[in-house]
Amino acid sequence: MEKQVKEKQVEHAKKLLETQNNLKEVNSELIKLTENIESLHKEWTDLIQAKKPPRDVTDEFIVRSKQRDLLALHREHDSLSDKKKELNLKIKDLEQNTPRMPQDSHFSNAWL
């Protein structure tokens, strides 16, 4: 009986550790993505300020291309943020629902 409970506790700890590692990976991806967004946003604002309308076709293409890339990065950031929230909830759930050792019946009924 105790062996089964200990095995469940070990399995639970492994799940918790795996989820925490996934969260760590998502956080590092979010940091990299945020840095990319900041640099791309700076490039885009520099282009907007340097080349005001009317722009020629190639300049307009470059500005819109940067804008599209920036939007794609924001969407990816949003999806990673959602994944981070899910992982945080999963970790909370795992921490609150740890497997416990059942009490022996003769100990629990001894005081009745």
Secondary structure, DSSP 8 states (H G I E B T S, - for coil): -HHHHHHHHHHHHHHHHHHHHHHHHHHHHHHHHHHHHHHHHHHHHHHHHHS-SS--HHHHHHHHHHHHHHHHHHHHHHHHHHHHHHHHHHHHHHHHS-------HHHHSTT-
